Amino acid sequence: MRSRANVAVRARAISRLLAAAACLLLLDTPAAAAQTVPVRIIAINDFHGHLESADHAIAVPDPANPATTVQLRSGGAAFLATRINQLKAEQPRNVVVSAGDLVGASPFTSGLFHDEPTIEVMNAIGLEVSALGNHEFDRGVAHLLRLANGGCHAQPTPNRQTCAGVDRQFSGARFLFLAANVLYRENEQPIVPPTWIKSIDGVRIGFIGAVTRATPGIVVPSGVAGVHFVAEAKAVNQSAKELKAQGVQAIVAVIHEGGDAEGGYDDCRNPRGAIFDIARELDASIDIVLSAHTHRGYNCIVDGRVILQAASYGRLVSVVDVEIDRASGEIVRGRTRARNVPVPNGVRTSHRLRAAYPPLAPDPKVEAIVEHYQELAAPLAQRPVGRIAADFDRRTSAGGDSALGRLIADAHLAATRAKGAQLAFTNPGGLRANLRASAGDSVVTYADAFASQPFGNTLVTLTLTGAQLKQMLEQQWSATKPERARFLQPSHGFSYAWRANGSHGERIVADSMRLDGRAIELDRTYRVTVNNFLADGGDGFRVLREGIERIGGPVDVDALTEYLREASAVRPLAPDRAPRIRRR
């Protein structure tokens, strides 16, 4: 017979074994995982007011042959909303972020209403924070702050409307704009908050915004005259230091600057470009970099840090799943998982692609917002403005000009002949889409023209000497990046040649500059039409600030539509295929 003592000892041993087993089980249960908090970061970039599905697509692996790609129709605000809602439902601890350029160079349905519809849609989607992009500055700091804070557009603009929502008001963004590197000149204070902190289930994650320092050279200079842009890494690092001083250890940089990489939208081979240079200068405490600006899709890990971008126009969404340690507050980098996911809309998509990439259903709330503005815009959008015999595209000749550039420069010249204009130039960055006839019988609508010229710049006719004209053409190349020339598109009657091996400031063949067959004389004056962006020195064309005897003209898109109407009155207008710029 066993003694009672032995039974007691055995019972205590069994109890300890059970307790140990329970502890082991506990380590493999959610209780142990509770030492970290899972958080999902959902990000977009470069939406540019693309509310409608349009013709946007993204190259995806072909389900029949994954080594190749096919184009999958993706995007549209209502489909983007559904994708974001799905991602939020999968992980309730989330934050929705934009890396800038929500607006600017927007299609008709947003641009007609000063991009107020895009802000309204982003409110409905649940966007929480957005870095500023360069295009947020297209109409200046005051306009940007109005989009943030609300209120109707104060100055009437031809063919544009404001406060056209269902309630006839515009309440502004319910999300926060961020930029650590944009400061008022008068007091060195940021124009919007540099950082934002979100608390989730007892942990905190900080976001720092920044925009490309190149912004002053690619927007109307007068619109940003009262602010200055400091180096991105310097500003972000200072903000990271301030976040850490507040006890925030999980830090995400949201920078409107980009790069490129090979291997598809969710891969990263040979990463290169400005954002990767910036990332090398960032403080080690910054865990993730959400990038933008170059409209590329990539998913990189560089020096242990995630760097990714989701193309543009809502075609992709970036997803970063992180775990934040409750004790230290830091992101456990080894457990970070990042990916880019498409936003398939099912438009003109084959059954084979639908099976592999199931189309999303449109979100009814966002769809209703977009339809409201579509209905308001329809009478003007569908108005015929002319006929064309073929597409006017942006594909450049060996010299640097394009059929669309020639057309628009010709239109600007025709609109200002009465003001004495002899020649006109337009900047390639203002040509946002090929001009196509969306209606039957080769008919171009106002919306078609608007898509090519969406900025709403006004024309300016000014006087330059022949020497200044040559200097303007030399400024198409920057001293630091001569390989990235910005070729101004010239009007009919003007031509010139440039040397590919010429030194800086000496690329234009001076005696090749001709106007209506006659050589340009360096000491003679000429009346030149450009848009107000160029006239103010935009894109680095500083010599245009010296132009005198300035006279304002019509809005660029109105000049284009009037030219199309007159030039196609008898027969559809055919593209001029003859280059006006020659490379030697």
Secondary structure, 3 states (H helix, E strand, C coil): CCCHHHHHHHHHHHHHHHHHHHHHHHHCCHHHHCCEEEEEEEEECCCCCCCCCCCCEEEEEECCEEEEEEEEEECCHHHHHHHHHHHHHHCCCEEEEECCCCCCCCCHHHHCCCCHHHHHHHHHHCCCEEECCHHHHCCCHHHHHHHHHCCCCCCCCCCCCCCCCCCCCCCCCCCEEECCCEEECCCCCECCCCEEEEEECCEEEEEEEEECCCHHHCCCHHHHCCEEECCHHHHHHHHHHHHHHCCCCEEEEEEECCCEEECCCCCCEEEECHHHHHHHHCCCCEEEEECCCCCCEEEEEECCEEEEEECCCCCEEEEEEEEEECCCCCECHHHCEEEEEECECCCCCCHHHHHHCCCCCCCHHHHHHHHHHHHHHHHHHCCEEEEECCCECCCECCCCCEHHHHHHHHHHHHHHHHHCCCEEEECHHHCCCCECCCCCCCEEEHHHHHHHCCCCCEEEEEEEEHHHHHHHHHCCCCCCCCCCCCCCEECCCEEEEECCCCCCCCCECHHHCEECCEECCCCCEEEEEEEHHHHCCHHHCHHHHHCEEEEEEEEHHHHHHHHHHHHCCCCCECCCCCCCEEEC
